[in-house]
């Protein structure tokens, strides 16, 4: 099968190439998915799991990409809950070969059924950003209707999905981004937008929940805005300071079939739309890792035709 691989950590983006790999083996409780569309994160080349397995052993050449949408092509021993030919989407394991390939072996529990009227490109854009926003708001911050949330980076993959989930939850939404994100903020339903290059973060006032995807100074300044009993949730890096009378939580997104199913329902109903700005074929995936190719929203790799 054709796959995108990385072999040399020092080579960076220059070490990303299209190669031939053997068809993946389905271990116990795995499925093999014929990948129709795949998502990736440009920062994956810096992740330890891209280069080593969970025991710390070198696993190159490895396949990056951890979001996929496709069709079940095979079942491992003991696999239940999914069937061959079923449309699915979800996450691959961080320390196994990923989704930028024609086929990928995935733990069945990391996948959820995909409605027939949701296209694979849209579905592949959602697992990381959708699960991140869902877990930040509902698992960690326990967001409730009527609360005020501050969402950083509303023009990004996580931020744009987070706005839509917060709006559905009945929250008052303050969003930050670049000046070019102002129109997007309005279309997403942000109640107040702050351009952090030209406006003060402190103008947001007190909030119940902060979702931080930036880290550093912005994360630290945001802690002062959390009202008593509130929560700052960050996916950038562990917080160095905490709100005076609230909580600060750092987490890494985890696969969750039930939550993926809830997200799929929202895709089907039109209540949730990932921000996809670029679609490339698998042959162009190496170039897509270049920082110069970065765009607002997501770049999705179309692996096969629907």
Secondary structure, 3 states (H helix, E strand, C coil): CEEEEECCHHHHHHHEEEEECCCCCCCCCEEEEEEEEEECCHHHHHCHHHCECCCCCECCCECCCCEEEEEEEEECCCCCCCCCCCEEEEECCCCCCCCCECEEEEEHHHEEECCCCCCHHHHHCCHHHHHHHHHHHHHHCCCCCCCEEEECCCCCHHHHHHHHHHHHCCCEEEEEECHHHHHHHHHHCCCEEEECCCCCHHHHCCEEEEEECCCHHHHHHHHCCEEEEEEEEECCCCCCCCCCCCEEEECCCCCCHHHHHHHHHHHHHCCCCCCEEEEEEHHHHHHHCCHHHCCCCEEEEECCCC
